[in-house]
Amino acid sequence: MVGLLFSFLPCGGVVGIWQFFIACLLCSPMFLYCGSLEGYMMGGWFGVDEWSGSLAFLGAWLGALMIWSLIPSFSFCVWWVAVSSVFAFCSMSFVSFYVFFEISLVPVLILIIERGVQPERLSAVFYMVLYTLMGSLPFLALISFHHSVGNGFSMVLPAQMGGLLGPWGLLVMMAFLVKLPCYPFHLWLAKAHVEAPTEGSMALAGLLLKLGGIGLMRCMLVFGSFSAGIGSFLMALGMWGGFICSVICLRLLDAKSLVAYASVGHMALVLAGILSGSVVGWKGAVAMMVSHGLSSSGMFSLLGGFYEMVGSRSLLVMKGMGGYVPGLMVWWFVLCVSCMSCPPSFNFLAEVSLGMGVSSVCVELLMVFCFMAFFVGIYSLVLFSTIFHGVSGILRPKMGGLIKMGNMGVFHCVPILLLFVFSGCVI
């Protein structure tokens, strides 16, 4: 499957370098192993196991696509965020994970400040730094304490103080709850997406949110699960928050805000799967992170193209695009179907696994799960029908960049469909 995808990628320029880089990774033993949780280790600092291998490939794949869609003067920022995300996914040490966890934000901040066009981008950057930095400080204190009691910096071996995480554990895990983000720590995400350029939104939704998920999984492997009360509270908070965000999506007219709030709902399912502590829940969480990374990145990529054509993010202005770009309708439909987790998208398998994981812990939350899926289906259909049907509000939209938009749709949608068939590669 991977060889088939890479055979279609262009091999010239910067993307050719990325193609060579990813091919080298895939040919290395890191991505060819098939084994237990220990996986492949490199000097105790980096490695690949069954939880991080798929996410590392996702980071390399989306990095190549972001480079492709970016103007050359800012390509270094995309290199930065993609490489730092891959190294964070593969980190097996608290020190290396924290370093790459934090520096991955810097290029996104640069993109928002330099390529954003609205004055409100400074407010978005302030919220983003405030939430993520303040949430990471307790985690930094945990790393120092973990080393001071003789446990070292390893994220592989269970700590001597491992057990059930209580209220203090909730505080130190705040870095990952903010990065996911978990409701109600999601306010920075919508602001950042609205002010970020296309590649910045692709990096945020496709890569940076997943650092919160993999970090939470790593820490639970080391320190143990949350206590029953704390875990149930977080799971209920995340699920109800995701449900509220799904309802909010029904009244939004800003297309980027709608996809941003949809990301909060999908990542709430990831949080619930991780907190379930079950193998099927964790596999569903990894599958949802991979599938959501592809679908949300594809949505932001095509929305960026639509914005360049009509000059507005409003659904009322974007409507009727089917009359101008009918060739993009199939890819937008696949992305919307993937958002609502319908077969044959990989999101469907991920959501089924997450439902099994949640039901194994709290059957009562299945009702919230079903209502969330219902509202996700509604706003996904609204998003598709509004943009590609109806009468356009623009008399003469700009018709440039259609080939690039079509290629971006192909390289986001084809993996989603192929992973449904080759789901064993991830789960």
Stockholm file with secondary structure:
# STOCKHOLM 1.0

chainA/1-427         MVGLLFSFLPCGGVVGIWQFFIACLLCSPMFLYCGSLEGYMMGGWFGVDEWSGSLAFLGAWLGALMIWSLIPSFSFCVWWVAVSSVFAFCSMSFVSFYVFFEISLVPVLILIIERGVQPERLSAVFYMVLYTLMGSLPFLALISFHHSVGNGFSMVLPAQMGGLLGPWGLLVMMAFLVKLPCYPFHLWLAKAHVEAPTEGSMALAGLLLKLGGIGLMRCMLVFGSFSAGIGSFLMALGMWGGFICSVICLRLLDAKSLVAYASVGHMALVLAGILSGSVVGWKGAVAMMVSHGLSSSGMFSLLGGFYEMVGSRSLLVMKGMGGYVPGLMVWWFVLCVSCMSCPPSFNFLAEVSLGMGVSSVCVELLMVFCFMAFFVGIYSLVLFSTIFHGVSGILRPKMGGLIKMGNMGVFHCVPILLLFVFSGCVI
#=GR chainA/1-427 SS CHHHHHHHSCCSHHHHHHHHHHHHHHHSGGGTCCCSTTCEEETTTEEECTTTHHHHHHHHHHHHHHHHHSCGGGHHHHHHHHHHHHHHHTBCBHHHHHHHHHHTHHHHHHHHHHHCCSTTHHHHHHHHHHHHHHHHHHHHHHHHHHHHTTCCSBSSSCCTTCSCBCHHHHHHTHHHHHHTTCTTSCHHHHHHHHHSCHHHHHHIIIIIHHHHHHHHHHHHHHHCCBCHHHHHHHHHHHHHHHHHHHHHHTTCCBHHHHHHHHHHHHHHHHHHHHHHCCHHHHHHHHHHHHHHHHHHHHHHHHHHHHHHHHSCCBHHHHTTGGGTCGGGHHHHHHHHHHHTTCTTSHHHHHHHHHHHHHHTTCTTHHHHHHHHHHHHHHHHHHHHHHHHSSCCSCSSCCCCCHHHHHHHHHHHHHHHHHHHHSGGGTC
#=GC SS_cons         CHHHHHHHSCCSHHHHHHHHHHHHHHHSGGGTCCCSTTCEEETTTEEECTTTHHHHHHHHHHHHHHHHHSCGGGHHHHHHHHHHHHHHHTBCBHHHHHHHHHHTHHHHHHHHHHHCCSTTHHHHHHHHHHHHHHHHHHHHHHHHHHHHTTCCSBSSSCCTTCSCBCHHHHHHTHHHHHHTTCTTSCHHHHHHHHHSCHHHHHHIIIIIHHHHHHHHHHHHHHHCCBCHHHHHHHHHHHHHHHHHHHHHHTTCCBHHHHHHHHHHHHHHHHHHHHHHCCHHHHHHHHHHHHHHHHHHHHHHHHHHHHHHHHSCCBHHHHTTGGGTCGGGHHHHHHHHHHHTTCTTSHHHHHHHHHHHHHHTTCTTHHHHHHHHHHHHHHHHHHHHHHHHSSCCSCSSCCCCCHHHHHHHHHHHHHHHHHHHHSGGGTC
//
